[in-house]
Protein backbone atom coordinates (compact mmCIF):
# COMPACT_ATOMS: atom_id res chain seq x y z
CA UNK A 1 0.00 0.00 0.00
CA UNK A 2 1.21 3.49 -0.84
CA UNK A 3 0.15 7.01 0.00
CA UNK A 4 -2.35 8.58 -2.38
CA UNK A 5 -2.65 12.25 -3.30
CA UNK A 6 -5.29 14.03 -5.36
CA UNK A 7 -7.07 17.36 -5.77
CA UNK A 8 -10.83 17.63 -5.27
CA UNK A 9 -13.01 20.57 -6.34
CA UNK A 10 -16.29 21.80 -4.87
CA UNK A 11 -18.27 19.45 -7.15
CA UNK A 12 -16.41 16.37 -5.93
CA UNK A 13 -14.47 16.04 -9.20
CA UNK A 14 -10.95 14.70 -8.75
CA UNK A 15 -7.51 15.14 -10.32
CA UNK A 16 -5.10 12.38 -9.38
CA UNK A 17 -1.58 13.25 -8.29
CA UNK A 18 -0.34 9.64 -8.51
CA UNK A 19 -1.43 8.69 -12.06
CA UNK A 20 1.32 9.84 -14.40
CA UNK A 21 -0.32 8.36 -17.51
CA UNK A 22 -3.66 10.17 -17.32
CA UNK A 23 -2.91 13.00 -14.88
CA UNK A 24 0.45 13.63 -13.16
CA UNK A 25 2.75 12.32 -10.45
CA UNK A 26 3.56 14.33 -7.33
CA UNK A 27 7.06 13.51 -6.06
CA UNK A 28 9.12 14.69 -3.08
CA UNK A 29 6.12 16.20 -1.25
CA UNK A 30 6.96 18.35 1.76
CA UNK A 31 4.92 20.40 4.19
CA UNK A 32 2.61 17.53 5.15
CA UNK A 33 3.45 18.00 8.83
CA UNK A 34 3.05 21.12 10.96
CA UNK A 35 4.90 23.68 13.02
CA UNK A 36 4.15 26.37 15.59
CA UNK A 37 5.14 30.01 15.61
CA UNK A 38 6.34 30.78 19.13
CA UNK A 39 7.72 33.70 21.12
CA UNK A 40 9.17 33.62 24.64
CA UNK A 41 9.97 36.15 27.34
CA UNK A 42 13.02 35.54 29.49
CA UNK A 43 12.74 35.94 33.23
CA UNK A 44 16.14 35.21 34.70
CA UNK A 45 17.04 31.73 33.49
CA UNK A 46 13.42 30.81 32.69
CA UNK A 47 11.66 31.28 29.36
CA UNK A 48 7.91 31.93 29.46
CA UNK A 49 5.84 31.37 26.36
CA UNK A 50 3.80 34.43 25.39
CA UNK A 51 2.85 33.44 21.83
CA UNK A 52 2.11 30.03 20.36
CA UNK A 53 0.02 29.60 17.20
CA UNK A 54 -0.08 27.15 14.36
CA UNK A 55 1.77 28.20 11.22
CA UNK A 56 -0.24 28.43 8.01
CA UNK A 57 1.88 25.90 6.18
CA UNK A 58 2.54 25.06 2.55
CA UNK A 59 2.58 21.81 0.60
CA UNK A 60 5.25 21.70 -2.06
CA UNK A 61 6.85 19.17 -4.34
CA UNK A 62 7.56 18.29 -7.94
CA UNK A 63 4.83 17.31 -10.40
CA UNK A 64 5.77 15.16 -13.38
CA UNK A 65 3.72 15.15 -16.60
CA UNK A 66 4.24 12.84 -19.56
CA UNK A 67 3.02 15.50 -21.99
CA UNK A 68 1.88 19.09 -22.29
CA UNK A 69 -1.75 17.99 -22.63
CA UNK A 70 -1.81 16.70 -19.06
CA UNK A 71 -0.08 19.85 -17.86
CA UNK A 72 -2.84 21.96 -19.44
CA UNK A 73 -5.54 19.66 -18.00
CA UNK A 74 -4.05 20.25 -14.55
CA UNK A 75 -4.07 24.04 -14.93
CA UNK A 76 -7.61 24.00 -16.32
CA UNK A 77 -8.82 21.85 -13.41
CA UNK A 78 -7.29 24.21 -10.85
CA UNK A 79 -8.50 27.43 -12.48
CA UNK A 80 -12.06 26.23 -13.08
CA UNK A 81 -12.50 25.21 -9.45
CA UNK A 82 -14.19 27.59 -7.03
CA UNK A 83 -12.58 25.79 -4.09
CA UNK A 84 -9.87 23.14 -3.91
CA UNK A 85 -9.08 20.42 -1.39
CA UNK A 86 -5.84 18.45 -1.18
CA UNK A 87 -6.63 14.80 -0.44
CA UNK A 88 -4.11 12.63 1.42
CA UNK A 89 -4.94 8.93 1.88
CA UNK A 90 -2.68 7.28 4.45
CA UNK A 91 -2.20 3.46 4.68
CA UNK A 92 -2.48 2.96 8.45
CA UNK A 93 -2.10 -0.54 9.89
CA UNK A 94 -5.83 -0.79 10.55
CA UNK A 95 -6.70 0.37 7.05
CA UNK A 96 -6.42 3.53 4.94
CA UNK A 97 -7.96 6.84 5.98
CA UNK A 98 -8.49 9.92 3.82
CA UNK A 99 -7.80 13.43 5.08
CA UNK A 100 -8.31 16.80 3.39
CA UNK A 101 -6.84 20.30 3.49
CA UNK A 102 -8.44 23.35 1.93
CA UNK A 103 -5.79 24.87 -0.33
CA UNK A 104 -4.98 27.50 -2.94
CA UNK A 105 -2.33 27.00 -5.58
CA UNK A 106 0.50 29.52 -5.19
CA UNK A 107 3.00 28.53 -7.84
CA UNK A 108 3.49 26.08 -10.71
CA UNK A 109 6.57 26.50 -12.87
CA UNK A 110 6.78 25.92 -16.60
CA UNK A 111 10.23 25.14 -18.04
CA UNK A 112 11.58 23.11 -20.93
CA UNK A 113 10.75 19.48 -21.52
CA UNK A 114 13.37 17.24 -19.93
CA UNK A 115 15.88 15.05 -21.78
CA UNK A 116 13.84 11.96 -20.88
CA UNK A 117 10.82 13.56 -22.61
CA UNK A 118 8.88 14.27 -19.41
CA UNK A 119 7.81 17.60 -17.93
CA UNK A 120 9.03 18.07 -14.37
CA UNK A 121 7.89 21.22 -12.53
CA UNK A 122 7.89 22.54 -8.98
CA UNK A 123 4.57 23.33 -7.30
CA UNK A 124 3.44 25.07 -4.09
CA UNK A 125 0.01 25.00 -2.42
CA UNK A 126 -0.96 27.44 0.35
CA UNK A 127 -2.84 25.67 3.15
CA UNK A 128 -6.11 27.30 4.24
CA UNK A 129 -7.07 24.80 6.96
CA UNK A 130 -5.84 21.98 9.14
CA UNK A 131 -6.19 18.38 7.98
CA UNK A 132 -9.71 17.07 8.45
CA UNK A 133 -11.65 13.87 7.92
CA UNK A 134 -15.35 13.56 7.20
CA UNK A 135 -17.69 11.30 9.13
CA UNK A 136 -21.08 11.12 7.40
CA UNK A 137 -24.28 9.67 8.84
CA UNK A 138 -27.40 9.43 6.70
CA UNK A 139 -30.83 9.06 8.29
CA UNK A 140 -33.40 7.95 5.76
CA UNK A 141 -36.46 5.78 5.44
CA UNK A 142 -35.59 4.73 1.88
CA UNK A 143 -32.15 3.13 1.21
CA UNK A 144 -29.90 5.03 -1.17
CA UNK A 145 -26.99 3.94 -3.36
CA UNK A 146 -23.58 4.12 -1.65
CA UNK A 147 -24.99 5.52 1.58
CA UNK A 148 -23.17 4.96 4.87
CA UNK A 149 -25.50 3.45 7.47
CA UNK A 150 -24.80 3.53 11.19
CA UNK A 151 -25.85 1.16 13.97
CA UNK A 152 -27.67 3.61 16.21
CA UNK A 153 -28.93 2.97 19.72
CA UNK A 154 -32.45 4.35 19.44
CA UNK A 155 -34.12 5.77 22.51
CA UNK A 156 -36.97 3.30 23.01
CA UNK A 157 -39.45 5.88 24.33
CA UNK A 158 -39.71 7.39 20.84
CA UNK A 159 -41.96 5.32 18.58
CA UNK A 160 -42.23 7.85 15.75
CA UNK A 161 -39.56 9.42 13.53
CA UNK A 162 -39.60 12.80 15.27
CA UNK A 163 -36.08 12.28 16.68
CA UNK A 164 -32.78 11.06 15.24
CA UNK A 165 -29.62 10.55 17.27
CA UNK A 166 -25.90 10.16 16.51
CA UNK A 167 -23.26 9.43 19.14
CA UNK A 168 -19.68 10.49 18.43
CA UNK A 169 -16.35 11.15 20.15
CA UNK A 170 -14.25 13.86 18.51
CA UNK A 171 -10.66 12.57 18.57
CA UNK A 172 -9.37 15.54 16.59
CA UNK A 173 -7.10 18.29 17.86
CA UNK A 174 -9.70 21.10 17.95
CA UNK A 175 -13.49 21.38 18.23
CA UNK A 176 -15.30 19.65 15.37
CA UNK A 177 -17.81 21.62 13.26
CA UNK A 178 -20.89 19.94 11.79
CA UNK A 179 -22.71 20.15 8.47
CA UNK A 180 -26.37 19.14 8.66
CA UNK A 181 -29.00 18.72 5.95
CA UNK A 182 -32.65 18.12 6.89
CA UNK A 183 -35.08 17.36 4.08
CA UNK A 184 -38.67 18.61 4.08
CA UNK A 185 -41.48 18.53 4.76
CA UNK A 186 -40.32 19.55 8.26
CA UNK A 187 -41.78 21.94 10.86
CA UNK A 188 -39.67 23.83 13.41
CA UNK A 189 -36.62 21.54 13.34
CA UNK A 190 -34.24 21.52 16.28
CA UNK A 191 -30.64 20.39 16.71
CA UNK A 192 -29.56 19.37 20.20
CA UNK A 193 -26.05 18.65 21.45
CA UNK A 194 -25.62 16.40 24.46
CA UNK A 195 -22.19 16.15 26.12
CA UNK A 196 -21.53 13.27 28.51
CA UNK A 197 -25.27 12.62 28.59
CA UNK A 198 -26.28 16.18 29.52
CA UNK A 199 -28.10 18.62 27.24
CA UNK A 200 -25.54 21.31 26.42
CA UNK A 201 -26.94 23.27 23.48
CA UNK A 202 -30.15 23.61 21.45
CA UNK A 203 -30.59 25.40 18.13
CA UNK A 204 -34.23 25.93 17.19
CA UNK A 205 -35.38 27.00 13.72
CA UNK A 206 -38.82 28.65 13.58
CA UNK A 207 -39.58 27.73 10.00
CA UNK A 208 -41.22 25.22 7.71
CA UNK A 209 -39.21 23.45 5.03
CA UNK A 210 -41.39 22.29 2.14
CA UNK A 211 -41.23 18.87 0.53
CA UNK A 212 -38.16 18.52 -1.74
CA UNK A 213 -36.53 21.51 0.02
CA UNK A 214 -33.69 21.23 2.57
CA UNK A 215 -32.56 23.06 5.66
CA UNK A 216 -28.77 23.52 5.48
CA UNK A 217 -26.78 24.23 8.64
CA UNK A 218 -22.97 24.50 8.85
CA UNK A 219 -20.56 25.58 11.58
CA UNK A 220 -17.16 25.55 9.88
CA UNK A 221 -14.84 28.29 11.07
CA UNK A 222 -15.39 31.41 8.94
CA UNK A 223 -18.26 29.65 7.12
CA UNK A 224 -21.25 29.55 9.47
CA UNK A 225 -24.57 29.38 7.64
CA UNK A 226 -28.27 28.60 7.97
CA UNK A 227 -29.94 28.24 4.57
CA UNK A 228 -32.97 26.93 2.79
CA UNK A 229 -32.16 24.98 -0.38
CA UNK A 230 -35.05 25.37 -2.80
CA UNK A 231 -36.27 22.78 -5.29
CA UNK A 232 -34.29 24.43 -8.11
CA UNK A 233 -31.02 24.12 -6.13
CA UNK A 234 -30.71 27.80 -5.22
CA UNK A 235 -30.40 28.81 -1.57
CA UNK A 236 -31.63 31.64 0.64
CA UNK A 237 -30.21 32.64 4.01
CA UNK A 238 -32.34 31.96 7.09
CA UNK A 239 -29.98 33.77 9.42
CA UNK A 240 -32.58 36.19 10.72
CA UNK A 241 -34.55 37.07 13.86
CA UNK A 242 -37.63 35.49 12.31
CA UNK A 243 -35.96 32.06 12.31
CA UNK A 244 -33.47 31.84 15.20
CA UNK A 245 -33.00 33.39 18.63
CA UNK A 246 -29.82 35.48 18.49
CA UNK A 247 -29.48 35.36 22.28
CA UNK A 248 -28.70 31.63 22.05
CA UNK A 249 -25.40 30.06 21.05
CA UNK A 250 -26.34 28.88 17.57
CA UNK A 251 -22.93 27.45 16.60
CA UNK A 252 -22.66 23.75 17.46
CA UNK A 253 -19.16 22.28 17.56
CA UNK A 254 -18.15 19.04 19.25
CA UNK A 255 -15.51 19.39 22.01
CA UNK A 256 -12.42 17.19 22.03
CA UNK A 257 -12.46 13.74 23.62
CA UNK A 258 -15.98 13.97 25.01
CA UNK A 259 -18.89 11.61 24.48
CA UNK A 260 -21.23 13.67 22.33
CA UNK A 261 -24.69 13.04 20.94
CA UNK A 262 -26.43 15.04 18.21
CA UNK A 263 -30.21 14.82 18.14
CA UNK A 264 -32.39 16.15 15.35
CA UNK A 265 -36.02 16.71 16.31
CA UNK A 266 -39.02 18.59 14.93
CA UNK A 267 -42.74 19.11 15.47
CA UNK A 268 -43.34 16.37 12.90
CA UNK A 269 -41.46 13.30 11.68
CA UNK A 270 -37.81 13.60 10.68
CA UNK A 271 -37.69 11.28 7.68
CA UNK A 272 -34.46 12.28 5.91
CA UNK A 273 -31.38 14.01 7.27
CA UNK A 274 -27.62 13.89 6.89
CA UNK A 275 -24.99 14.81 9.49
CA UNK A 276 -21.35 15.38 8.52
CA UNK A 277 -18.79 15.80 11.30
CA UNK A 278 -15.43 17.35 10.40
CA UNK A 279 -12.66 16.25 12.75
CA UNK A 280 -9.60 18.50 12.39
CA UNK A 281 -5.99 17.45 12.98
CA UNK A 282 -2.83 19.54 13.13
CA UNK A 283 -0.90 16.60 11.72
CA UNK A 284 -1.88 13.11 10.57
Kinemage of the C-alpha trace (Angstrom):
@kinemage 1
@onewidth
@group {chain A} dominant
@subgroup {mainchain}
@vectorlist {calphas} color= white
{ca unk a 1} P 0.000 0.000 0.000
{ca unk a 2} L 1.206 3.490 -0.841
{ca unk a 3} L 0.149 7.014 0.003
{ca unk a 4} L -2.352 8.576 -2.378
{ca unk a 5} L -2.648 12.248 -3.300
{ca unk a 6} L -5.287 14.031 -5.358
{ca unk a 7} L -7.068 17.360 -5.770
{ca unk a 8} L -10.833 17.635 -5.275
{ca unk a 9} L -13.005 20.570 -6.343
{ca unk a 10} L -16.288 21.801 -4.875
{ca unk a 11} L -18.266 19.447 -7.145
{ca unk a 12} L -16.410 16.373 -5.930
{ca unk a 13} L -14.468 16.038 -9.197
{ca unk a 14} L -10.946 14.699 -8.747
{ca unk a 15} L -7.514 15.142 -10.323
{ca unk a 16} L -5.105 12.380 -9.377
{ca unk a 17} L -1.578 13.253 -8.292
{ca unk a 18} L -0.335 9.637 -8.514
{ca unk a 19} L -1.433 8.687 -12.059
{ca unk a 20} L 1.319 9.838 -14.401
{ca unk a 21} L -0.324 8.364 -17.514
{ca unk a 22} L -3.663 10.167 -17.322
{ca unk a 23} L -2.915 12.995 -14.883
{ca unk a 24} L 0.445 13.632 -13.163
{ca unk a 25} L 2.746 12.317 -10.445
{ca unk a 26} L 3.565 14.326 -7.326
{ca unk a 27} L 7.062 13.505 -6.065
{ca unk a 28} L 9.124 14.688 -3.085
{ca unk a 29} L 6.118 16.202 -1.252
{ca unk a 30} L 6.961 18.345 1.757
{ca unk a 31} L 4.924 20.397 4.192
{ca unk a 32} L 2.610 17.533 5.151
{ca unk a 33} L 3.449 18.000 8.835
{ca unk a 34} L 3.047 21.115 10.960
{ca unk a 35} L 4.896 23.677 13.020
{ca unk a 36} L 4.153 26.365 15.595
{ca unk a 37} L 5.144 30.005 15.607
{ca unk a 38} L 6.341 30.782 19.133
{ca unk a 39} L 7.722 33.696 21.121
{ca unk a 40} L 9.166 33.616 24.639
{ca unk a 41} L 9.970 36.148 27.340
{ca unk a 42} L 13.024 35.544 29.487
{ca unk a 43} L 12.741 35.939 33.226
{ca unk a 44} L 16.142 35.207 34.702
{ca unk a 45} L 17.035 31.732 33.494
{ca unk a 46} L 13.422 30.811 32.692
{ca unk a 47} L 11.656 31.281 29.365
{ca unk a 48} L 7.911 31.925 29.458
{ca unk a 49} L 5.842 31.373 26.365
{ca unk a 50} L 3.801 34.430 25.390
{ca unk a 51} L 2.850 33.436 21.832
{ca unk a 52} L 2.105 30.029 20.356
{ca unk a 53} L 0.022 29.600 17.204
{ca unk a 54} L -0.083 27.147 14.360
{ca unk a 55} L 1.771 28.203 11.223
{ca unk a 56} L -0.239 28.428 8.011
{ca unk a 57} L 1.884 25.898 6.178
{ca unk a 58} L 2.540 25.063 2.548
{ca unk a 59} L 2.581 21.810 0.599
{ca unk a 60} L 5.254 21.703 -2.056
{ca unk a 61} L 6.851 19.169 -4.336
{ca unk a 62} L 7.564 18.285 -7.944
{ca unk a 63} L 4.828 17.310 -10.400
{ca unk a 64} L 5.768 15.163 -13.384
{ca unk a 65} L 3.722 15.146 -16.602
{ca unk a 66} L 4.237 12.844 -19.560
{ca unk a 67} L 3.024 15.495 -21.988
{ca unk a 68} L 1.880 19.092 -22.287
{ca unk a 69} L -1.748 17.986 -22.635
{ca unk a 70} L -1.810 16.699 -19.063
{ca unk a 71} L -0.084 19.849 -17.856
{ca unk a 72} L -2.842 21.959 -19.438
{ca unk a 73} L -5.543 19.663 -17.998
{ca unk a 74} L -4.049 20.251 -14.549
{ca unk a 75} L -4.067 24.042 -14.934
{ca unk a 76} L -7.607 23.996 -16.321
{ca unk a 77} L -8.824 21.854 -13.412
{ca unk a 78} L -7.294 24.213 -10.853
{ca unk a 79} L -8.503 27.430 -12.480
{ca unk a 80} L -12.064 26.230 -13.083
{ca unk a 81} L -12.498 25.211 -9.446
{ca unk a 82} L -14.192 27.595 -7.028
{ca unk a 83} L -12.583 25.789 -4.094
{ca unk a 84} L -9.875 23.137 -3.912
{ca unk a 85} L -9.076 20.419 -1.394
{ca unk a 86} L -5.841 18.448 -1.180
{ca unk a 87} L -6.628 14.796 -0.437
{ca unk a 88} L -4.113 12.629 1.417
{ca unk a 89} L -4.940 8.926 1.878
{ca unk a 90} L -2.679 7.276 4.450
{ca unk a 91} L -2.200 3.464 4.680
{ca unk a 92} L -2.480 2.964 8.455
{ca unk a 93} L -2.096 -0.540 9.888
{ca unk a 94} L -5.834 -0.794 10.554
{ca unk a 95} L -6.701 0.365 7.049
{ca unk a 96} L -6.421 3.533 4.938
{ca unk a 97} L -7.961 6.839 5.983
{ca unk a 98} L -8.492 9.920 3.825
{ca unk a 99} L -7.801 13.435 5.076
{ca unk a 100} L -8.305 16.802 3.392
{ca unk a 101} L -6.845 20.305 3.493
{ca unk a 102} L -8.435 23.354 1.926
{ca unk a 103} L -5.793 24.867 -0.335
{ca unk a 104} L -4.976 27.500 -2.940
{ca unk a 105} L -2.329 27.003 -5.580
{ca unk a 106} L 0.500 29.519 -5.186
{ca unk a 107} L 3.000 28.535 -7.843
{ca unk a 108} L 3.495 26.078 -10.713
{ca unk a 109} L 6.569 26.498 -12.867
{ca unk a 110} L 6.781 25.917 -16.605
{ca unk a 111} L 10.226 25.139 -18.036
{ca unk a 112} L 11.576 23.115 -20.931
{ca unk a 113} L 10.752 19.481 -21.519
{ca unk a 114} L 13.375 17.237 -19.925
{ca unk a 115} L 15.877 15.053 -21.778
{ca unk a 116} L 13.842 11.963 -20.881
{ca unk a 117} L 10.821 13.555 -22.611
{ca unk a 118} L 8.883 14.270 -19.411
{ca unk a 119} L 7.814 17.596 -17.931
{ca unk a 120} L 9.033 18.074 -14.365
{ca unk a 121} L 7.890 21.219 -12.531
{ca unk a 122} L 7.891 22.544 -8.983
{ca unk a 123} L 4.570 23.330 -7.301
{ca unk a 124} L 3.437 25.073 -4.093
{ca unk a 125} L 0.014 24.997 -2.419
{ca unk a 126} L -0.964 27.439 0.347
{ca unk a 127} L -2.837 25.669 3.150
{ca unk a 128} L -6.107 27.295 4.241
{ca unk a 129} L -7.067 24.795 6.958
{ca unk a 130} L -5.841 21.977 9.136
{ca unk a 131} L -6.188 18.383 7.978
{ca unk a 132} L -9.711 17.065 8.447
{ca unk a 133} L -11.648 13.873 7.919
{ca unk a 134} L -15.351 13.561 7.197
{ca unk a 135} L -17.690 11.299 9.125
{ca unk a 136} L -21.081 11.117 7.405
{ca unk a 137} L -24.276 9.668 8.842
{ca unk a 138} L -27.403 9.427 6.704
{ca unk a 139} L -30.825 9.059 8.288
{ca unk a 140} L -33.399 7.950 5.763
{ca unk a 141} L -36.463 5.775 5.436
{ca unk a 142} L -35.589 4.728 1.875
{ca unk a 143} L -32.150 3.127 1.214
{ca unk a 144} L -29.896 5.029 -1.167
{ca unk a 145} L -26.992 3.939 -3.355
{ca unk a 146} L -23.575 4.118 -1.647
{ca unk a 147} L -24.987 5.515 1.576
{ca unk a 148} L -23.173 4.956 4.873
{ca unk a 149} L -25.501 3.447 7.470
{ca unk a 150} L -24.800 3.525 11.191
{ca unk a 151} L -25.846 1.162 13.965
{ca unk a 152} L -27.667 3.611 16.207
{ca unk a 153} L -28.927 2.966 19.719
{ca unk a 154} L -32.447 4.351 19.441
{ca unk a 155} L -34.125 5.770 22.510
{ca unk a 156} L -36.972 3.303 23.013
{ca unk a 157} L -39.452 5.885 24.334
{ca unk a 158} L -39.706 7.393 20.837
{ca unk a 159} L -41.960 5.325 18.575
{ca unk a 160} L -42.232 7.850 15.754
{ca unk a 161} L -39.563 9.419 13.533
{ca unk a 162} L -39.595 12.801 15.271
{ca unk a 163} L -36.085 12.277 16.681
{ca unk a 164} L -32.781 11.061 15.244
{ca unk a 165} L -29.621 10.546 17.269
{ca unk a 166} L -25.901 10.162 16.513
{ca unk a 167} L -23.255 9.431 19.145
{ca unk a 168} L -19.684 10.486 18.430
{ca unk a 169} L -16.350 11.151 20.151
{ca unk a 170} L -14.251 13.857 18.508
{ca unk a 171} L -10.663 12.570 18.570
{ca unk a 172} L -9.368 15.544 16.588
{ca unk a 173} L -7.102 18.295 17.864
{ca unk a 174} L -9.701 21.095 17.949
{ca unk a 175} L -13.487 21.384 18.232
{ca unk a 176} L -15.302 19.652 15.369
{ca unk a 177} L -17.812 21.616 13.264
{ca unk a 178} L -20.886 19.938 11.793
{ca unk a 179} L -22.709 20.150 8.465
{ca unk a 180} L -26.374 19.143 8.658
{ca unk a 181} L -29.000 18.725 5.949
{ca unk a 182} L -32.653 18.117 6.888
{ca unk a 183} L -35.076 17.358 4.076
{ca unk a 184} L -38.670 18.613 4.083
{ca unk a 185} L -41.477 18.526 4.764
{ca unk a 186} L -40.324 19.553 8.260
{ca unk a 187} L -41.779 21.940 10.858
{ca unk a 188} L -39.675 23.827 13.411
{ca unk a 189} L -36.619 21.538 13.339
{ca unk a 190} L -34.239 21.524 16.284
{ca unk a 191} L -30.641 20.388 16.711
{ca unk a 192} L -29.564 19.371 20.204
{ca unk a 193} L -26.053 18.651 21.452
{ca unk a 194} L -25.619 16.396 24.465
{ca unk a 195} L -22.185 16.145 26.119
{ca unk a 196} L -21.533 13.269 28.514
{ca unk a 197} L -25.274 12.622 28.591
{ca unk a 198} L -26.276 16.178 29.520
{ca unk a 199} L -28.098 18.623 27.238
{ca unk a 200} L -25.542 21.311 26.423
{ca unk a 201} L -26.939 23.270 23.482
{ca unk a 202} L -30.149 23.611 21.450
{ca unk a 203} L -30.587 25.403 18.134
{ca unk a 204} L -34.228 25.925 17.185
{ca unk a 205} L -35.380 27.000 13.721
{ca unk a 206} L -38.816 28.651 13.581
{ca unk a 207} L -39.578 27.730 10.002
{ca unk a 208} L -41.225 25.222 7.712
{ca unk a 209} L -39.208 23.447 5.026
{ca unk a 210} L -41.393 22.287 2.138
{ca unk a 211} L -41.227 18.870 0.530
{ca unk a 212} L -38.161 18.523 -1.742
{ca unk a 213} L -36.533 21.506 0.018
{ca unk a 214} L -33.694 21.234 2.565
{ca unk a 215} L -32.561 23.062 5.663
{ca unk a 216} L -28.766 23.516 5.475
{ca unk a 217} L -26.779 24.235 8.642
{ca unk a 218} L -22.970 24.502 8.853
{ca unk a 219} L -20.562 25.583 11.576
{ca unk a 220} L -17.158 25.547 9.880
{ca unk a 221} L -14.841 28.289 11.074
{ca unk a 222} L -15.387 31.406 8.940
{ca unk a 223} L -18.255 29.654 7.119
{ca unk a 224} L -21.255 29.553 9.470
{ca unk a 225} L -24.571 29.378 7.636
{ca unk a 226} L -28.273 28.598 7.972
{ca unk a 227} L -29.936 28.237 4.572
{ca unk a 228} L -32.973 26.926 2.785
{ca unk a 229} L -32.164 24.984 -0.381
{ca unk a 230} L -35.051 25.365 -2.802
{ca unk a 231} L -36.267 22.781 -5.287
{ca unk a 232} L -34.286 24.427 -8.108
{ca unk a 233} L -31.020 24.120 -6.129
{ca unk a 234} L -30.715 27.799 -5.216
{ca unk a 235} L -30.401 28.813 -1.571
{ca unk a 236} L -31.634 31.637 0.640
{ca unk a 237} L -30.206 32.639 4.006
{ca unk a 238} L -32.341 31.958 7.086
{ca unk a 239} L -29.978 33.774 9.421
{ca unk a 240} L -32.580 36.194 10.720
{ca unk a 241} L -34.552 37.075 13.860
{ca unk a 242} L -37.628 35.487 12.313
{ca unk a 243} L -35.957 32.056 12.313
{ca unk a 244} L -33.466 31.840 15.204
{ca unk a 245} L -32.999 33.392 18.625
{ca unk a 246} L -29.821 35.483 18.487
{ca unk a 247} L -29.479 35.356 22.284
{ca unk a 248} L -28.700 31.635 22.050
{ca unk a 249} L -25.400 30.055 21.053
{ca unk a 250} L -26.339 28.884 17.567
{ca unk a 251} L -22.933 27.453 16.604
{ca unk a 252} L -22.659 23.754 17.458
{ca unk a 253} L -19.157 22.276 17.564
{ca unk a 254} L -18.147 19.040 19.254
{ca unk a 255} L -15.509 19.386 22.008
{ca unk a 256} L -12.423 17.192 22.035
{ca unk a 257} L -12.455 13.740 23.615
{ca unk a 258} L -15.983 13.973 25.007
{ca unk a 259} L -18.889 11.605 24.480
{ca unk a 260} L -21.235 13.672 22.327
{ca unk a 261} L -24.691 13.043 20.939
{ca unk a 262} L -26.426 15.043 18.206
{ca unk a 263} L -30.209 14.819 18.145
{ca unk a 264} L -32.395 16.147 15.355
{ca unk a 265} L -36.025 16.707 16.310
{ca unk a 266} L -39.025 18.592 14.930
{ca unk a 267} L -42.742 19.114 15.467
{ca unk a 268} L -43.344 16.373 12.902
{ca unk a 269} L -41.464 13.296 11.681
{ca unk a 270} L -37.806 13.601 10.684
{ca unk a 271} L -37.687 11.279 7.678
{ca unk a 272} L -34.465 12.277 5.913
{ca unk a 273} L -31.376 14.005 7.272
{ca unk a 274} L -27.615 13.889 6.885
{ca unk a 275} L -24.986 14.808 9.487
{ca unk a 276} L -21.351 15.381 8.520
{ca unk a 277} L -18.792 15.805 11.301
{ca unk a 278} L -15.434 17.351 10.396
{ca unk a 279} L -12.662 16.248 12.746
{ca unk a 280} L -9.597 18.497 12.391
{ca unk a 281} L -5.991 17.445 12.984
{ca unk a 282} L -2.828 19.543 13.133
{ca unk a 283} L -0.903 16.596 11.715
{ca unk a 284} L -1.883 13.106 10.573
